[in-house]
């Protein structure tokens, strides 16, 4: 019996053994909807002319070739780039050691205050960012007046909300490792500090490197908390500069500045993913080697 074209389409669409076509279409639609505007903004950062809607040829004018308006030669854009990189670098160097120590302490704590402490550690993650920004602003203005708005306040604010991300990454690695290696080291005569320094920390190295990169990416992208804690224009970061300049007289140099921010974030996240993936492969190879050795022994 011949089916009508409409019946064939209905059968093809409702086939339970076929691929989830609707999910594929929905996924690609979402990817295009979210990435195409970003790609267009990055593309016009390489535009040869001042237009942000008409393509006039490929050029690096807005990065460093223009003697007045490029990111390299415009003092305000250059200072925003330097401020963002400085804040992100200092944040990852301060937040990561503190987060690693906090993760180890919370994972090893078995007292009554362990659960409240774990909840407080997650509090910056569930708090709306604007609430966190207002709270930090009020603290630095009315309670800790010796902390000046600007780089100092921004750094303390970034470290405050970035530590939680470090703790989550490192704790996941801690639970995967377990305590057996530390206990074996202490059974062989090592002190608790030696077991942590010589056994646990090397095993946490992939998570620590990933935490460094994640802290860098989160800090360099932040806008709300940074804007609340900004002092004068010298402490404006890339997101703050983009927000304040986009409504005035925008030029493709802002697209170039945003592209640098995007490339830096993608590079940091990419390094974190590569480190974690290599760590998993190495652990898998070691695990298979141990299993092969055990079979030989049997």
C-alpha positions in Angstrom: 0.0 0.0 0.0 1.5 3.3 -1.1 1.8 6.0 1.6 1.1 9.6 1.0 4.1 12.0 1.3 2.6 13.4 4.5 2.4 9.9 6.0 6.0 9.2 5.0 7.1 12.4 6.7 5.1 11.5 9.8 6.6 8.0 9.9 10.1 9.3 9.4 9.7 11.9 12.1 8.1 9.5 14.7 10.4 6.5 14.1 11.5 5.5 17.6 14.6 3.7 16.2 15.9 6.8 14.3 18.1 9.5 15.5 16.6 12.2 17.8 16.3 14.7 15.0 14.4 17.3 16.9 17.1 17.4 19.6 19.8 17.7 17.0 17.9 20.6 15.3 17.3 22.3 18.6 20.9 21.9 19.7 22.3 23.4 16.4 19.7 26.2 16.6 20.8 27.1 20.1 24.5 27.0 19.1 24.0 29.2 16.1 21.8 31.6 18.1 24.4 32.0 20.8 27.6 32.0 18.8 26.8 33.9 15.6 26.5 37.3 17.4 29.8 36.6 19.1 31.5 35.6 15.8 30.1 38.7 14.1 31.5 40.9 16.9 34.9 39.3 16.6 34.9 39.5 12.8 34.3 43.3 12.8 37.3 43.7 15.2 39.3 42.8 12.1 37.5 45.3 9.8 39.7 47.7 7.9 37.2 50.6 8.2 35.3 52.2 11.1 32.0 50.6 10.2 30.6 48.0 12.5 28.0 46.8 10.0 29.7 46.9 6.6 32.7 44.7 5.9 35.6 46.8 4.4 38.4 44.3 4.3 40.6 42.4 6.7 43.0 44.4 8.8 44.7 44.4 12.2 44.2 48.2 12.4 42.2 48.1 15.6 44.6 45.9 17.4 47.9 47.7 16.9 48.2 49.3 13.4 46.1 52.5 14.0 48.4 55.0 15.7 45.6 56.6 17.7 42.6 54.4 18.1 44.0 50.8 18.3 44.1 48.8 21.5 47.8 49.1 21.6 47.9 52.9 21.2 44.7 54.1 22.9 45.7 54.7 26.5 42.3 54.0 28.0 41.9 50.6 26.1 45.5 49.6 26.8 45.1 50.4 30.6 41.8 48.4 30.7 43.6 45.4 29.2 46.5 45.7 31.6 44.2 46.1 34.6 42.2 43.0 33.6 45.3 40.9 33.1 46.8 42.1 36.4 43.6 41.4 38.4 43.1 38.0 36.8 46.8 37.0 37.4 46.8 38.1 41.0 43.4 36.5 41.6 44.5 33.1 40.4 47.8 33.3 42.3 46.0 34.1 45.6 42.7 32.3 45.3 44.1 29.0 44.2 46.4 28.3 47.2 43.7 29.5 49.6 41.1 27.3 47.8 43.4 24.2 47.8 44.0 24.6 51.6 40.3 25.2 52.2 39.3 22.1 50.1 41.7 19.9 52.0 40.5 21.2 55.4 36.8 20.8 54.6 37.4 17.3 53.2 39.3 16.2 56.3 37.0 18.0 58.8 34.8 15.6 60.8 33.5 18.0 63.5 30.0 19.4 64.1 30.8 22.6 62.2 31.8 20.7 59.0 28.4 21.0 57.3 27.8 24.7 58.1 31.4 25.4 56.8 30.7 23.5 53.6 27.5 25.5 53.1 29.2 28.8 53.7 31.9 27.8 51.2 29.2 27.4 48.5 27.4 30.6 49.5 29.2 32.8 47.0 28.1 30.5 44.2 24.4 30.7 45.0 24.4 34.4 45.9 23.3 36.7 43.0 26.4 38.5 41.7 24.8 41.9 42.1 24.0 41.2 45.8 27.6 40.1 46.2 28.8 43.3 44.5 26.6 45.6 46.7 27.7 43.7 49.9 31.4 44.0 49.1 31.0 47.7 48.2 29.3 48.5 51.5 31.9 46.5 53.4 34.8 48.3 51.9 33.2 51.8 52.2 31.7 51.6 55.7 33.5 48.8 57.6 37.0 48.5 56.1 37.6 52.0 55.0 41.4 51.4 54.8 40.7 49.3 51.6 40.5 51.8 48.8 38.1 51.3 45.9 40.1 50.3 42.9 42.6 47.6 42.5 42.8 46.6 46.2 39.0 46.3 46.6 38.6 44.6 43.2 41.3 42.0 44.0 39.7 41.2 47.4 36.3 40.9 45.7 37.6 38.6 43.0 39.4 36.4 45.5 36.3 36.2 47.6 34.0 34.7 45.0 36.7 32.8 43.1 37.8 30.6 46.0 34.5 28.7 45.9 35.2 27.5 42.3 38.7 26.4 43.3 37.3 24.4 46.3 34.8 22.6 44.1 37.4 21.5 41.5 40.0 20.4 44.1 37.4 18.6 46.3 36.3 16.6 43.3 39.8 15.5 42.8 40.3 14.8 46.6 37.3 12.5 46.6 38.6 10.7 43.6 42.0 10.2 45.1 40.8 9.1 48.6 42.9 8.9 51.7 44.7 5.6 51.0 47.9 7.1 49.6 48.2 9.5 52.5 47.6 6.7 55.0 50.2 4.5 53.3 52.8 7.3 53.4 52.1 7.8 57.1 52.4 4.0 57.7 55.8 4.2 56.1 56.9 6.9 58.6 55.9 10.2 57.0 54.3 12.9 59.0 50.9 14.2 58.1 52.5 17.4 56.6 55.0 15.3 54.6 52.2 13.0 53.3 50.3 16.1 52.1 53.3 17.8 50.6 55.0 14.8 49.0 52.0 12.5 48.1 48.7 14.4 48.1 49.7 17.7 46.4 51.4 16.0 43.5 48.3 14.0 42.9 46.2 17.2 43.1 48.4 18.9 40.5 46.0 18.5 37.6 43.2 20.0 39.7 45.4 22.8 40.9 46.4 23.7 37.4 42.8 23.6 36.2 41.8 25.8 39.2 44.5 28.4 38.2 43.1 28.6 34.7 39.4 28.7 35.8 40.1 31.4 38.4 41.9 33.4 35.7 38.9 33.0 33.3 36.3 33.9 35.9 38.2 36.9 37.1 39.0 38.4 33.7 35.3 38.1 32.6 33.7 39.5 35.7 31.7 42.8 35.3 29.2 43.3 38.2 31.5 43.0 41.2 34.3 44.8 39.3 32.1 47.7 38.4 30.9 48.1 42.0 34.5 48.1 43.3 36.0 50.4 40.6 37.5 53.6 41.8 38.6 55.9 39.0 39.2 55.2 35.3 42.6 53.7 36.0 41.0 50.7 37.7 38.5 50.1 34.8 38.8 46.6 33.4 37.8 45.4 29.9 34.2 44.5 30.7 33.7 47.9 32.5 35.4 49.8 29.7 33.2 48.0 27.1 30.0 48.9 29.0 30.9 52.5 29.5 32.3 53.1 25.9 29.8 51.1 23.9 27.1 53.7 24.3 29.2 56.7 23.5 31.1 56.7 20.2 31.9 53.0 19.6 34.5 52.0 17.1 35.8 48.6 16.0 38.6 48.9 18.6 36.0 47.9 21.2 35.4 44.8 19.2 39.1 44.1 19.1 39.3 44.6 22.9 36.3 42.2 23.4 38.0 39.7 21.1 41.2 39.8 23.3 39.0 39.1 26.3 37.3 36.2 24.6 40.6 34.7 23.4 42.1 34.9 26.8 39.1 33.2 28.5 39.0 30.5 25.8 42.8 29.9 26.2 42.5 29.6 30.0 39.6 27.2 29.8 41.3 25.2 27.0 44.4 24.7 29.1 42.3 23.6 32.0 40.5 21.0 29.8 43.7 19.7 28.3 45.3 19.3 31.8 42.3 17.4 33.1 42.1 15.2 30.0 45.8 14.3 30.1 45.4 13.5 33.8 42.5 11.1 33.2 44.4 9.4 30.4 47.5 9.0 32.6 45.4 7.6 35.4 43.7 5.2 33.0 47.1 4.0 31.7 48.4 3.5 35.2 45.3 1.6 36.2 45.6 -0.7 33.2 49.2 -1.3 34.0 48.4 -2.2 37.6 45.7 -4.6 36.4 48.1 -6.3 33.9 50.7 -6.7 36.6 48.1 -8.2 38.9 47.1 -10.7 36.2 50.7 -11.7 35.8 51.1 -12.3 39.5 48.0 -14.4 39.6 
